[in-house]
Amino acid sequence: MLKNKRCVVFSFCLFAVACSNKQLYQHVQKHNERECLKHITVNYESCRQAANKQSYEEYEKQRKQQINDK
């Protein structure tokens, strides 16, 4: 699990330079969805739904709202 987190952090740093925020957000969502495949016996569908909880647009709206509330 620690190795996966390192991989995600490394990927995040690597793509942060080359990708837009939206592309990066989508990349992380796809990674989380792929992680669900490793746990297919647990409950793949609920894992996948949690990984794709909100679109980038919803995420960005919520993020901006939280920034404005501070």
PyMOL Python script that loads the backbone (N, CA, C, O; Angstrom):
from pymol import cmd

cmd.read_pdbstr("""\
ATOM      1  N   MET A   1       0.824  -1.193   0.000  1.00  0.00           N
ATOM      2  CA  MET A   1       0.000   0.000   0.000  1.00  0.00           C
ATOM      3  C   MET A   1       0.865   1.253   0.000  1.00  0.00           C
ATOM      4  O   MET A   1       0.554   2.225  -0.688  1.00  0.00           O
ATOM      5  N   LEU A   2       1.957   1.233   0.773  1.00  0.00           N
ATOM      6  CA  LEU A   2       2.863   2.374   0.818  1.00  0.00           C
ATOM      7  C   LEU A   2       3.486   2.600  -0.548  1.00  0.00           C
ATOM      8  O   LEU A   2       3.696   3.739  -0.963  1.00  0.00           O
ATOM      9  N   LYS A   3       3.778   1.512  -1.243  1.00  0.00           N
ATOM     10  CA  LYS A   3       4.354   1.622  -2.582  1.00  0.00           C
ATOM     11  C   LYS A   3       3.368   2.301  -3.528  1.00  0.00           C
ATOM     12  O   LYS A   3       3.774   3.106  -4.367  1.00  0.00           O
ATOM     13  N   ASN A   4       2.089   1.990  -3.405  1.00  0.00           N
ATOM     14  CA  ASN A   4       1.062   2.618  -4.232  1.00  0.00           C
ATOM     15  C   ASN A   4       0.978   4.113  -3.953  1.00  0.00           C
ATOM     16  O   ASN A   4       0.834   4.916  -4.875  1.00  0.00           O
ATOM     17  N   LYS A   5       1.067   4.475  -2.694  1.00  0.00           N
ATOM     18  CA  LYS A   5       0.997   5.893  -2.339  1.00  0.00           C
ATOM     19  C   LYS A   5       2.191   6.648  -2.905  1.00  0.00           C
ATOM     20  O   LYS A   5       2.049   7.772  -3.386  1.00  0.00           O
ATOM     21  N   ARG A   6       3.366   6.033  -2.846  1.00  0.00           N
ATOM     22  CA  ARG A   6       4.553   6.661  -3.416  1.00  0.00           C
ATOM     23  C   ARG A   6       4.391   6.840  -4.915  1.00  0.00           C
ATOM     24  O   ARG A   6       4.772   7.868  -5.476  1.00  0.00           O
ATOM     25  N   CYS A   7       3.825   5.836  -5.553  1.00  0.00           N
ATOM     26  CA  CYS A   7       3.604   5.897  -6.994  1.00  0.00           C
ATOM     27  C   CYS A   7       2.640   7.035  -7.335  1.00  0.00           C
ATOM     28  O   CYS A   7       2.861   7.774  -8.295  1.00  0.00           O
ATOM     29  N   VAL A   8       1.588   7.169  -6.560  1.00  0.00           N
ATOM     30  CA  VAL A   8       0.611   8.235  -6.791  1.00  0.00           C
ATOM     31  C   VAL A   8       1.268   9.600  -6.582  1.00  0.00           C
ATOM     32  O   VAL A   8       1.072  10.514  -7.384  1.00  0.00           O
ATOM     33  N   VAL A   9       2.033   9.738  -5.526  1.00  0.00           N
ATOM     34  CA  VAL A   9       2.702  11.011  -5.253  1.00  0.00           C
ATOM     35  C   VAL A   9       3.683  11.337  -6.371  1.00  0.00           C
ATOM     36  O   VAL A   9       3.726  12.471  -6.848  1.00  0.00           O
ATOM     37  N   PHE A  10       4.461  10.363  -6.785  1.00  0.00           N
ATOM     38  CA  PHE A  10       5.408  10.587  -7.875  1.00  0.00           C
ATOM     39  C   PHE A  10       4.675  10.971  -9.154  1.00  0.00           C
ATOM     40  O   PHE A  10       5.073  11.908  -9.847  1.00  0.00           O
ATOM     41  N   SER A  11       3.604  10.248  -9.465  1.00  0.00           N
ATOM     42  CA  SER A  11       2.812  10.557 -10.658  1.00  0.00           C
ATOM     43  C   SER A  11       2.234  11.959 -10.571  1.00  0.00           C
ATOM     44  O   SER A  11       2.233  12.708 -11.548  1.00  0.00           O
ATOM     45  N   PHE A  12       1.753  12.296  -9.409  1.00  0.00           N
ATOM     46  CA  PHE A  12       1.188  13.627  -9.192  1.00  0.00           C
ATOM     47  C   PHE A  12       2.231  14.700  -9.483  1.00  0.00           C
ATOM     48  O   PHE A  12       1.952  15.658 -10.202  1.00  0.00           O
ATOM     49  N   CYS A  13       3.420  14.545  -8.933  1.00  0.00           N
ATOM     50  CA  CYS A  13       4.490  15.528  -9.144  1.00  0.00           C
ATOM     51  C   CYS A  13       4.892  15.599 -10.611  1.00  0.00           C
ATOM     52  O   CYS A  13       5.106  16.684 -11.153  1.00  0.00           O
ATOM     53  N   LEU A  14       4.991  14.459 -11.237  1.00  0.00           N
ATOM     54  CA  LEU A  14       5.395  14.397 -12.634  1.00  0.00           C
ATOM     55  C   LEU A  14       4.375  15.070 -13.537  1.00  0.00           C
ATOM     56  O   LEU A  14       4.738  15.860 -14.410  1.00  0.00           O
ATOM     57  N   PHE A  15       3.127  14.768 -13.336  1.00  0.00           N
ATOM     58  CA  PHE A  15       2.092  15.312 -14.201  1.00  0.00           C
ATOM     59  C   PHE A  15       1.683  16.733 -13.832  1.00  0.00           C
ATOM     60  O   PHE A  15       1.096  17.435 -14.656  1.00  0.00           O
ATOM     61  N   ALA A  16       1.977  17.162 -12.627  1.00  0.00           N
ATOM     62  CA  ALA A  16       1.619  18.517 -12.214  1.00  0.00           C
ATOM     63  C   ALA A  16       2.278  19.559 -13.104  1.00  0.00           C
ATOM     64  O   ALA A  16       1.715  20.626 -13.350  1.00  0.00           O
ATOM     65  N   VAL A  17       3.455  19.249 -13.575  1.00  0.00           N
ATOM     66  CA  VAL A  17       4.180  20.177 -14.428  1.00  0.00           C
ATOM     67  C   VAL A  17       3.582  20.208 -15.831  1.00  0.00           C
ATOM     68  O   VAL A  17       3.509  21.267 -16.455  1.00  0.00           O
ATOM     69  N   ALA A  18       3.159  19.056 -16.321  1.00  0.00           N
ATOM     70  CA  ALA A  18       2.763  18.949 -17.720  1.00  0.00           C
ATOM     71  C   ALA A  18       1.252  19.010 -17.960  1.00  0.00           C
ATOM     72  O   ALA A  18       0.829  19.207 -19.099  1.00  0.00           O
ATOM     73  N   CYS A  19       0.452  18.851 -16.949  1.00  0.00           N
ATOM     74  CA  CYS A  19      -0.989  18.729 -17.150  1.00  0.00           C
ATOM     75  C   CYS A  19      -1.761  19.859 -16.483  1.00  0.00           C
ATOM     76  O   CYS A  19      -1.280  20.509 -15.555  1.00  0.00           O
ATOM     77  N   SER A  20      -2.956  20.069 -16.980  1.00  0.00           N
ATOM     78  CA  SER A  20      -3.845  21.017 -16.331  1.00  0.00           C
ATOM     79  C   SER A  20      -4.413  20.381 -15.065  1.00  0.00           C
ATOM     80  O   SER A  20      -4.291  19.174 -14.858  1.00  0.00           O
ATOM     81  N   ASN A  21      -5.018  21.185 -14.241  1.00  0.00           N
ATOM     82  CA  ASN A  21      -5.639  20.672 -13.016  1.00  0.00           C
ATOM     83  C   ASN A  21      -6.698  19.621 -13.337  1.00  0.00           C
ATOM     84  O   ASN A  21      -6.812  18.612 -12.641  1.00  0.00           O
ATOM     85  N   LYS A  22      -7.464  19.862 -14.383  1.00  0.00           N
ATOM     86  CA  LYS A  22      -8.520  18.922 -14.740  1.00  0.00           C
ATOM     87  C   LYS A  22      -7.933  17.582 -15.168  1.00  0.00           C
ATOM     88  O   LYS A  22      -8.425  16.531 -14.758  1.00  0.00           O
ATOM     89  N   GLN A  23      -6.896  17.611 -15.982  1.00  0.00           N
ATOM     90  CA  GLN A  23      -6.271  16.371 -16.427  1.00  0.00           C
ATOM     91  C   GLN A  23      -5.679  15.607 -15.251  1.00  0.00           C
ATOM     92  O   GLN A  23      -5.783  14.382 -15.180  1.00  0.00           O
ATOM     93  N   LEU A  24      -5.069  16.325 -14.344  1.00  0.00           N
ATOM     94  CA  LEU A  24      -4.489  15.699 -13.167  1.00  0.00           C
ATOM     95  C   LEU A  24      -5.575  15.070 -12.294  1.00  0.00           C
ATOM     96  O   LEU A  24      -5.420  13.945 -11.819  1.00  0.00           O
ATOM     97  N   TYR A  25      -6.652  15.783 -12.089  1.00  0.00           N
ATOM     98  CA  TYR A  25      -7.773  15.270 -11.301  1.00  0.00           C
ATOM     99  C   TYR A  25      -8.319  13.987 -11.937  1.00  0.00           C
ATOM    100  O   TYR A  25      -8.584  13.008 -11.239  1.00  0.00           O
ATOM    101  N   GLN A  26      -8.484  13.997 -13.255  1.00  0.00           N
ATOM    102  CA  GLN A  26      -8.991  12.825 -13.954  1.00  0.00           C
ATOM    103  C   GLN A  26      -8.010  11.656 -13.867  1.00  0.00           C
ATOM    104  O   GLN A  26      -8.425  10.502 -13.758  1.00  0.00           O
ATOM    105  N   HIS A  27      -6.729  11.950 -13.915  1.00  0.00           N
ATOM    106  CA  HIS A  27      -5.715  10.904 -13.786  1.00  0.00           C
ATOM    107  C   HIS A  27      -5.814  10.225 -12.416  1.00  0.00           C
ATOM    108  O   HIS A  27      -5.766   8.999 -12.320  1.00  0.00           O
ATOM    109  N   VAL A  28      -5.950  11.014 -11.381  1.00  0.00           N
ATOM    110  CA  VAL A  28      -6.057  10.460 -10.022  1.00  0.00           C
ATOM    111  C   VAL A  28      -7.329   9.629  -9.895  1.00  0.00           C
ATOM    112  O   VAL A  28      -7.317   8.575  -9.260  1.00  0.00           O
ATOM    113  N   GLN A  29      -8.421  10.090 -10.489  1.00  0.00           N
ATOM    114  CA  GLN A  29      -9.657   9.313 -10.444  1.00  0.00           C
ATOM    115  C   GLN A  29      -9.492   7.968 -11.147  1.00  0.00           C
ATOM    116  O   GLN A  29      -9.949   6.941 -10.647  1.00  0.00           O
ATOM    117  N   LYS A  30      -8.844   7.979 -12.298  1.00  0.00           N
ATOM    118  CA  LYS A  30      -8.624   6.718 -13.024  1.00  0.00           C
ATOM    119  C   LYS A  30      -7.720   5.782 -12.226  1.00  0.00           C
ATOM    120  O   LYS A  30      -7.935   4.570 -12.212  1.00  0.00           O
ATOM    121  N   HIS A  31      -6.715   6.339 -11.568  1.00  0.00           N
ATOM    122  CA  HIS A  31      -5.842   5.515 -10.734  1.00  0.00           C
ATOM    123  C   HIS A  31      -6.655   4.865  -9.611  1.00  0.00           C
ATOM    124  O   HIS A  31      -6.513   3.671  -9.347  1.00  0.00           O
ATOM    125  N   ASN A  32      -7.495   5.645  -8.964  1.00  0.00           N
ATOM    126  CA  ASN A  32      -8.320   5.103  -7.881  1.00  0.00           C
ATOM    127  C   ASN A  32      -9.246   4.012  -8.395  1.00  0.00           C
ATOM    128  O   ASN A  32      -9.478   3.014  -7.712  1.00  0.00           O
ATOM    129  N   GLU A  33      -9.773   4.199  -9.593  1.00  0.00           N
ATOM    130  CA  GLU A  33     -10.646   3.188 -10.181  1.00  0.00           C
ATOM    131  C   GLU A  33      -9.864   1.902 -10.475  1.00  0.00           C
ATOM    132  O   GLU A  33     -10.369   0.801 -10.255  1.00  0.00           O
ATOM    133  N   ARG A  34      -8.632   2.048 -10.971  1.00  0.00           N
ATOM    134  CA  ARG A  34      -7.793   0.868 -11.221  1.00  0.00           C
ATOM    135  C   ARG A  34      -7.475   0.135  -9.917  1.00  0.00           C
ATOM    136  O   ARG A  34      -7.377  -1.092  -9.893  1.00  0.00           O
ATOM    137  N   GLU A  35      -7.316   0.892  -8.842  1.00  0.00           N
ATOM    138  CA  GLU A  35      -7.064   0.270  -7.541  1.00  0.00           C
ATOM    139  C   GLU A  35      -8.252  -0.607  -7.128  1.00  0.00           C
ATOM    140  O   GLU A  35      -8.069  -1.624  -6.459  1.00  0.00           O
ATOM    141  N   CYS A  36      -9.445  -0.221  -7.519  1.00  0.00           N
ATOM    142  CA  CYS A  36     -10.630  -1.015  -7.195  1.00  0.00           C
ATOM    143  C   CYS A  36     -10.554  -2.404  -7.824  1.00  0.00           C
ATOM    144  O   CYS A  36     -11.052  -3.375  -7.255  1.00  0.00           O
ATOM    145  N   LEU A  37      -9.938  -2.494  -8.983  1.00  0.00           N
ATOM    146  CA  LEU A  37      -9.821  -3.795  -9.653  1.00  0.00           C
ATOM    147  C   LEU A  37      -9.017  -4.787  -8.827  1.00  0.00           C
ATOM    148  O   LEU A  37      -9.226  -5.996  -8.925  1.00  0.00           O
ATOM    149  N   LYS A  38      -8.105  -4.279  -8.020  1.00  0.00           N
ATOM    150  CA  LYS A  38      -7.297  -5.151  -7.169  1.00  0.00           C
ATOM    151  C   LYS A  38      -8.119  -5.732  -6.021  1.00  0.00           C
ATOM    152  O   LYS A  38      -7.738  -6.736  -5.421  1.00  0.00           O
ATOM    153  N   HIS A  39      -9.229  -5.104  -5.728  1.00  0.00           N
ATOM    154  CA  HIS A  39     -10.068  -5.519  -4.596  1.00  0.00           C
ATOM    155  C   HIS A  39     -11.442  -5.942  -5.085  1.00  0.00           C
ATOM    156  O   HIS A  39     -12.450  -5.675  -4.431  1.00  0.00           O
ATOM    157  N   ILE A  40     -11.482  -6.595  -6.219  1.00  0.00           N
ATOM    158  CA  ILE A  40     -12.750  -6.932  -6.847  1.00  0.00           C
ATOM    159  C   ILE A  40     -13.609  -7.844  -5.977  1.00  0.00           C
ATOM    160  O   ILE A  40     -14.836  -7.818  -6.071  1.00  0.00           O
ATOM    161  N   THR A  41     -12.974  -8.643  -5.140  1.00  0.00           N
ATOM    162  CA  THR A  41     -13.761  -9.546  -4.301  1.00  0.00           C
ATOM    163  C   THR A  41     -14.458  -8.799  -3.165  1.00  0.00           C
ATOM    164  O   THR A  41     -15.446  -9.295  -2.623  1.00  0.00           O
ATOM    165  N   VAL A  42     -13.972  -7.641  -2.801  1.00  0.00           N
ATOM    166  CA  VAL A  42     -14.571  -6.898  -1.695  1.00  0.00           C
ATOM    167  C   VAL A  42     -15.920  -6.350  -2.126  1.00  0.00           C
ATOM    168  O   VAL A  42     -16.953  -6.825  -1.656  1.00  0.00           O
ATOM    169  N   ASN A  43     -15.933  -5.384  -2.988  1.00  0.00           N
ATOM    170  CA  ASN A  43     -17.150  -4.845  -3.574  1.00  0.00           C
ATOM    171  C   ASN A  43     -16.729  -3.833  -4.610  1.00  0.00           C
ATOM    172  O   ASN A  43     -16.648  -2.637  -4.330  1.00  0.00           O
ATOM    173  N   TYR A  44     -16.463  -4.310  -5.796  1.00  0.00           N
ATOM    174  CA  TYR A  44     -15.922  -3.482  -6.873  1.00  0.00           C
ATOM    175  C   TYR A  44     -16.800  -2.274  -7.164  1.00  0.00           C
ATOM    176  O   TYR A  44     -16.298  -1.158  -7.300  1.00  0.00           O
ATOM    177  N   GLU A  45     -18.093  -2.485  -7.258  1.00  0.00           N
ATOM    178  CA  GLU A  45     -18.993  -1.400  -7.666  1.00  0.00           C
ATOM    179  C   GLU A  45     -18.999  -0.250  -6.664  1.00  0.00           C
ATOM    180  O   GLU A  45     -18.938   0.911  -7.069  1.00  0.00           O
ATOM    181  N   SER A  46     -19.070  -0.538  -5.383  1.00  0.00           N
ATOM    182  CA  SER A  46     -19.069   0.548  -4.397  1.00  0.00           C
ATOM    183  C   SER A  46     -17.714   1.248  -4.370  1.00  0.00           C
ATOM    184  O   SER A  46     -17.647   2.460  -4.163  1.00  0.00           O
ATOM    185  N   CYS A  47     -16.639   0.500  -4.575  1.00  0.00           N
ATOM    186  CA  CYS A  47     -15.304   1.095  -4.642  1.00  0.00           C
ATOM    187  C   CYS A  47     -15.209   2.033  -5.843  1.00  0.00           C
ATOM    188  O   CYS A  47     -14.694   3.145  -5.725  1.00  0.00           O
ATOM    189  N   ARG A  48     -15.700   1.592  -6.984  1.00  0.00           N
ATOM    190  CA  ARG A  48     -15.645   2.394  -8.203  1.00  0.00           C
ATOM    191  C   ARG A  48     -16.480   3.660  -8.064  1.00  0.00           C
ATOM    192  O   ARG A  48     -16.068   4.727  -8.519  1.00  0.00           O
ATOM    193  N   GLN A  49     -17.636   3.551  -7.448  1.00  0.00           N
ATOM    194  CA  GLN A  49     -18.479   4.725  -7.241  1.00  0.00           C
ATOM    195  C   GLN A  49     -17.805   5.729  -6.323  1.00  0.00           C
ATOM    196  O   GLN A  49     -17.898   6.936  -6.546  1.00  0.00           O
ATOM    197  N   ALA A  50     -17.130   5.243  -5.296  1.00  0.00           N
ATOM    198  CA  ALA A  50     -16.407   6.143  -4.390  1.00  0.00           C
ATOM    199  C   ALA A  50     -15.250   6.818  -5.112  1.00  0.00           C
ATOM    200  O   ALA A  50     -14.948   7.982  -4.848  1.00  0.00           O
ATOM    201  N   ALA A  51     -14.604   6.097  -6.018  1.00  0.00           N
ATOM    202  CA  ALA A  51     -13.481   6.658  -6.766  1.00  0.00           C
ATOM    203  C   ALA A  51     -13.951   7.744  -7.733  1.00  0.00           C
ATOM    204  O   ALA A  51     -13.206   8.682  -8.017  1.00  0.00           O
ATOM    205  N   ASN A  52     -15.157   7.628  -8.230  1.00  0.00           N
ATOM    206  CA  ASN A  52     -15.712   8.599  -9.181  1.00  0.00           C
ATOM    207  C   ASN A  52     -16.836   9.400  -8.547  1.00  0.00           C
ATOM    208  O   ASN A  52     -17.871   9.649  -9.166  1.00  0.00           O
ATOM    209  N   LYS A  53     -16.620   9.789  -7.334  1.00  0.00           N
ATOM    210  CA  LYS A  53     -17.643  10.445  -6.527  1.00  0.00           C
ATOM    211  C   LYS A  53     -18.150  11.741  -7.150  1.00  0.00           C
ATOM    212  O   LYS A  53     -19.352  12.007  -7.134  1.00  0.00           O
ATOM    213  N   GLN A  54     -17.253  12.539  -7.694  1.00  0.00           N
ATOM    214  CA  GLN A  54     -17.695  13.801  -8.270  1.00  0.00           C
ATOM    215  C   GLN A  54     -16.854  14.152  -9.492  1.00  0.00           C
ATOM    216  O   GLN A  54     -15.689  13.771  -9.608  1.00  0.00           O
ATOM    217  N   SER A  55     -17.484  14.887 -10.390  1.00  0.00           N
ATOM    218  CA  SER A  55     -16.777  15.316 -11.591  1.00  0.00           C
ATOM    219  C   SER A  55     -15.782  16.407 -11.226  1.00  0.00           C
ATOM    220  O   SER A  55     -15.823  16.966 -10.130  1.00  0.00           O
ATOM    221  N   TYR A  56     -14.891  16.700 -12.159  1.00  0.00           N
ATOM    222  CA  TYR A  56     -13.915  17.766 -11.923  1.00  0.00           C
ATOM    223  C   TYR A  56     -14.634  19.102 -11.712  1.00  0.00           C
ATOM    224  O   TYR A  56     -14.246  19.892 -10.851  1.00  0.00           O
ATOM    225  N   GLU A  57     -15.663  19.344 -12.488  1.00  0.00           N
ATOM    226  CA  GLU A  57     -16.400  20.606 -12.370  1.00  0.00           C
ATOM    227  C   GLU A  57     -17.008  20.750 -10.980  1.00  0.00           C
ATOM    228  O   GLU A  57     -16.958  21.829 -10.389  1.00  0.00           O
ATOM    229  N   GLU A  58     -17.584  19.662 -10.450  1.00  0.00           N
ATOM    230  CA  GLU A  58     -18.148  19.700  -9.093  1.00  0.00           C
ATOM    231  C   GLU A  58     -17.042  19.910  -8.068  1.00  0.00           C
ATOM    232  O   GLU A  58     -17.198  20.682  -7.122  1.00  0.00           O
ATOM    233  N   TYR A  59     -15.929  19.220  -8.260  1.00  0.00           N
ATOM    234  CA  TYR A  59     -14.781  19.362  -7.363  1.00  0.00           C
ATOM    235  C   TYR A  59     -14.275  20.801  -7.356  1.00  0.00           C
ATOM    236  O   TYR A  59     -14.039  21.375  -6.293  1.00  0.00           O
ATOM    237  N   GLU A  60     -14.111  21.381  -8.543  1.00  0.00           N
ATOM    238  CA  GLU A  60     -13.589  22.747  -8.664  1.00  0.00           C
ATOM    239  C   GLU A  60     -14.546  23.755  -8.017  1.00  0.00           C
ATOM    240  O   GLU A  60     -14.105  24.687  -7.344  1.00  0.00           O
ATOM    241  N   LYS A  61     -15.831  23.571  -8.216  1.00  0.00           N
ATOM    242  CA  LYS A  61     -16.831  24.463  -7.620  1.00  0.00           C
ATOM    243  C   LYS A  61     -16.753  24.391  -6.095  1.00  0.00           C
ATOM    244  O   LYS A  61     -16.767  25.418  -5.417  1.00  0.00           O
ATOM    245  N   GLN A  62     -16.671  23.175  -5.564  1.00  0.00           N
ATOM    246  CA  GLN A  62     -16.586  22.980  -4.113  1.00  0.00           C
ATOM    247  C   GLN A  62     -15.283  23.563  -3.557  1.00  0.00           C
ATOM    248  O   GLN A  62     -15.276  24.173  -2.488  1.00  0.00           O
ATOM    249  N   ARG A  63     -14.186  23.371  -4.286  1.00  0.00           N
ATOM    250  CA  ARG A  63     -12.891  23.882  -3.861  1.00  0.00           C
ATOM    251  C   ARG A  63     -12.909  25.409  -3.792  1.00  0.00           C
ATOM    252  O   ARG A  63     -12.452  25.996  -2.811  1.00  0.00           O
ATOM    253  N   LYS A  64     -13.436  26.047  -4.832  1.00  0.00           N
ATOM    254  CA  LYS A  64     -13.504  27.523  -4.864  1.00  0.00           C
ATOM    255  C   LYS A  64     -14.412  28.046  -3.769  1.00  0.00           C
ATOM    256  O   LYS A  64     -14.124  29.080  -3.166  1.00  0.00           O
ATOM    257  N   GLN A  65     -15.497  27.353  -3.506  1.00  0.00           N
ATOM    258  CA  GLN A  65     -16.414  27.770  -2.451  1.00  0.00           C
ATOM    259  C   GLN A  65     -15.725  27.711  -1.086  1.00  0.00           C
ATOM    260  O   GLN A  65     -15.897  28.610  -0.263  1.00  0.00           O
ATOM    261  N   GLN A  66     -14.954  26.664  -0.851  1.00  0.00           N
ATOM    262  CA  GLN A  66     -14.241  26.539   0.419  1.00  0.00           C
ATOM    263  C   GLN A  66     -13.183  27.613   0.558  1.00  0.00           C
ATOM    264  O   GLN A  66     -12.969  28.129   1.655  1.00  0.00           O
ATOM    265  N   ILE A  67     -12.523  27.958  -0.523  1.00  0.00           N
ATOM    266  CA  ILE A  67     -11.517  29.023  -0.485  1.00  0.00           C
ATOM    267  C   ILE A  67     -12.175  30.355  -0.157  1.00  0.00           C
ATOM    268  O   ILE A  67     -11.641  31.133   0.634  1.00  0.00           O
ATOM    269  N   ASN A  68     -13.318  30.619  -0.752  1.00  0.00           N
ATOM    270  CA  ASN A  68     -14.042  31.879  -0.528  1.00  0.00           C
ATOM    271  C   ASN A  68     -14.605  31.972   0.884  1.00  0.00           C
ATOM    272  O   ASN A  68     -14.761  33.068   1.423  1.00  0.00           O
ATOM    273  N   ASP A  69     -14.908  30.832   1.481  1.00  0.00           N
ATOM    274  CA  ASP A  69     -15.476  30.810   2.827  1.00  0.00           C
ATOM    275  C   ASP A  69     -14.450  31.119   3.896  1.00  0.00           C
ATOM    276  O   ASP A  69     -14.819  31.451   5.022  1.00  0.00           O
ATOM    277  N   LYS A  70     -13.172  31.018   3.574  1.00  0.00           N
ATOM    278  CA  LYS A  70     -12.123  31.250   4.571  1.00  0.00           C
ATOM    279  C   LYS A  70     -11.882  32.702   4.816  1.00  0.00           C
ATOM    280  O   LYS A  70     -11.029  33.057   5.629  1.00  0.00           O
TER     281      LYS A  70
END
""", "prot")
cmd.dss("prot")
cmd.show_as("cartoon", "prot")
cmd.util.cbc("prot")
cmd.orient("prot")
